[in-house]
């Protein structure tokens, strides 16, 4: 039996060392799991072979606390001097269920301006896009629901851009997530705070993480300039009955962003008649009918040209002719 006890002692030590030396990472053994092992010895004391078992050693896997935060924006999010939304993911990289406190810092060093934080929302319907009135706004202290190991949550940071921000100003916004149970130096232990009363241990990343998102101001404006050229029946430029007036409307879009649904309209002046098929856009002819191209025109309705979405730094020119009534 003396030899049996010595064999048991060596096997138990070999089992215990790797368990405590190697931290359990996300996707590893869940917190609260029981690791059980019983040693066995066989020997011959002269009466034939015998087999004995040691006592069973039961070890409970402690909870490892960790989190990963990442920006889900492909690049800087363009916005005007109004509202903006930055999107992040918060992932529980520990091995047990844990909630995380979220903190937003909009005053990152080097910012051209500091946006105002209007709130933190979670992606309630899971579509990856902030939906006002649908996605839940967290109340202070902003804390996520309990996330299972490796579970990720999409989080929206709602911001306001101050009116003083100018075109192409940028600002970074930092989102910090911290384990509710605690954070600190890796290996810090919170006795009895883990799953099933086990310990909770701070993981390799300190049980907190942060990520930066960026917004860029794209203030885009439209300038509209109208001019006219007159051709009278005598080869001159006088406005008399029968003269043809060609109007040119130039739309200059400036700024680093874009404008949507840009629609140019102009009534046909009183005492003139629209010249059929004279409507053009950037020197290309447009039909008068409401069909597949961008324009339509008539005496009653005037001219309409739908430019749609137009990027800053571009210009478009529209022309049409009318005849002074005789």
N, C-alpha and C positions, 0 to 999 in steps of 0.2 A: 504493500500500500504506500510505502514511502516513495518508491519510484513513480507511482501513479500520481501522487500529489505534485511531484516535481514537474512531470509532464504537463499537468493542468496549468501550473503557474506560468510556464513558458508560453503556452498557446494563448493564454489570456492576455499576456503582455503584447504579443505580436498582433492580436486583434485590436487592442486599445490604441496603439500608437498612431496608425494611419487615420483613424476616425477623428482624433483631435487635431492632427497636423494638417489635414486637408479640409478647407472650408467647403460647405455645401453651397453650390451656386444655383441660380435660377434654372429650373428645368431638372434639377437634381432630386434628391430624396426629399419629399415633403416634410415640413416641420410636424412633429408629433409622431412620426413613424418610429416604431420600436424595432431596434436591431437586436436580434437574439442569437446566441451561439452557445453550443454545448461542446466541450472537448471530450475526446474519447481516448482511452489508452488500452492497449492489449499487452499482455505479458505472460510469461510462463514461470511460475514459482516452483516448478518441479512436479506439480500435479496435473499438468496439461495447460493449454492456453486459457486465459481469462480476459474478459473485457469489462471495463468499468467506465462510467460517465462522470464527468465533473458536474458541479452545479451549473445551471444556466445563467449566463450573464445577459442582462437586459439593459440596453442603452436607448434612451429616447433622443431622437434628432431634435436639436434646438432650432428655434426660428432664427433665420438669417435675415436681417433688414437691409434692403437696398432698393434703388429706384433709378430709372433712366428717363431723362426728359429730352425731347428732340423737337426741332421746328419742322412743321409739315409744309411750310411755304417754299415754293420752288426758288424763290428769290425775294428781293424787296417787293412789298405789296404797295402798289400805287394807290394813292388816295388824294383827294382834294382837301381844302381846309374845312373838313367836316368830320365824319366818322371813319373809322378803320377797324378791321378785324384781323388779328393774327391767330394762326392755328398751330397748336402743339400737340404732341402725344406724351402721355405719362404712363410708363410701364412699370409694374411691380416686378423687379428682378430678384426679389427675395424668394424664399421657399415656403412662405406662409402667407395667409391673408393679412392684408395691411391697408390702412387708409393713409392718405398723404395730405398735408397742409400745403396750400399753394400761395405763393407770394409773388407779386409783380413789381418789378422795379423799372419805371419808365425813364429814370434819370441816369442813363448810362453815360460814362465819360466819353466825350467826343461827339455827342449828339448835336445836331444843328438846332434842335428844339426838343423840349420834353413834352410828350403827349400826356393827356389826362386819362387815367384809367377809370372807365365807367363800370367795369364789372368783369367777372370771370364766369363763363358758361360752359356747360358740358354738352357734348353732342348726344342729345337724348334720343333722336331718331336714327342715329348712326349713318347719316348720309354725307358726313364730312364737310357740310356747309352750315354756317350759322343761320338759323331760322328764328327770327324774333317771335316771341310768344309760344314757341314750341320747345326750344332748348332751354333747359333749366339754368337759372342764374344762381350761383352759389352765394350763400349769405356768410357774413363774417363770423368766425374765422373761416375763410374759404377752404373747405376740406372735401376731398373726394369721398365717394363711397368706398367701402372695403373692396379691394381688388384681390382676386386670386393670384397665385404665382403665375408670372408671365402674362397676366391680363393687362391690356392697354386701354387707355381712355383718351378720347380726343377732347381737347380743351380749347375754348376760344377766349382770347383776351380782347375785350371791347375797349376801344380807345376813341378819344376825341383829339383832333388836330387844332391847335390854336390858330385864330385868324391871322396872326402875325407871321406864320410860316409862309415861305416863298417857294416858288417853283424849284424843284430838284433838291430841296432840303431833305435830309435823311435823319431818322432816329431809330436807335435800337431799343428793344424792350426785352428785359430779362424775366423769364419765368423760372422760379425756384420751387421744387417739390421736396418736402421733408417728411420722413416717416413719422406718423403720429406717436408711435411707441417711443421713439427717441433717435437721435443722431449722435455722431461723435467720431472719435478715432476708431478705425477698423479694429474690431475685437472688443470694443466696449460692451459690457454685459449689463442687461437689465434683468435682474433676478426675478423669476416667476412671471415675467410679462409676456412670455411666448405662448404658443399653442399648447393647450391642455396643461397649463401651469408650468411649462418648461421655461427655460431662459430665452430671452431675445438678445441676439448678438449683432452688433453693427457689422455690416459686410464690407467688402474691399473698397467700395466707393463712398463710405461714410454715411450711408442711408439717406443721402440727399444728392440732388443733381439739378443742374439748371441748363437752359438753352436760350439763345438769343434769336429773336425775330426782328425784321427790319421793315419800316414803312418809309416810302419816299413820296414826297408831295409832287403831284403832277397837276398843276393849275393850268388849265387849257381854256383859251378864249377864242371867240370868233369875231373877226372884223369884217363888215360888209360894206363894200364901196360900189356905187352905181355911177355909170357914166353913159353919155349918149353921143352918137355921131349922126349928123343929118345930111341927107342927099336930096336936094330939091330937083324938080323936073328940068331945071335949066343948067344942071351941072354944078350948081353952087351948094351952099350950106344953109340957105334960108329955110325957116319953117313956114311953109305955105301949103295950101291944100294940094294934096298929091305928093308931098315930101315923104320920104321914107326915113324913119328914125330907127337906128339900131341901138338898142340898149345892151350894155354889158354890166353884169353883176359879178364882182370878184369877191369870193369868200376866202379870207386868210385865217387859217387856224394856227395859233401860236401856243407854245408850251410843250412840256415833255409828256403829257398824257394824251387823251383822246376825247372826242365828244361823240355822243350817240344820237341817232335819230335827227341828224341835221337836215332840215327841210327848208328850202328856199321857195318863197312865193312872191308873186308880183302881179297886181291887177293890170289889165289893159287900160291905159289912160282914156278918159272921156274924150270924145271927138276924134278918136283914132280907131283903126281896125287892125287886128292881128294879121300878119302875113303868114299864111299857112305854111307849115313845115319849115319855118325859119328858126325853130328852137334848137340850140346846140349846147353841149356840155364839153368843155375842154376841147373845142373844135370838132367834136364828133356830133353828127346829126342825131336828134331825138325825134321820135314820132309824136304827133299831137295827141294820139289816143292814149287812154289809160291801159297800157299793156305791159309787156315785160321789161321795158327799159325804165330809166329813172325819171323821165319827164312826161308831162302832158300839158296841153295848152288849148285855149279857146277864147273867143271874145268875152263870153259870159263869165268864165271862171278865172281867166288870167292864166299865168304860167305857174307850174309847180315842178320843182326838181328835188327828188329825194336822194340826198347824198349818203344817208345811213351813218355808219361809224367812220369818223375821219380822224386821223392821227395828227397830233401837233406837228408843226413844221411843214405843212402842206397847204396848197392853195388850189381852188377850183374856179373856173370861169364859165359863166352862163351868158349866152347871147340870145336875143330874139328881136324881130323886126315888127314895126307897126307902120301903117300909112295914115297920114293926116287926112281926115275925111274931106271930100269935095262937096 
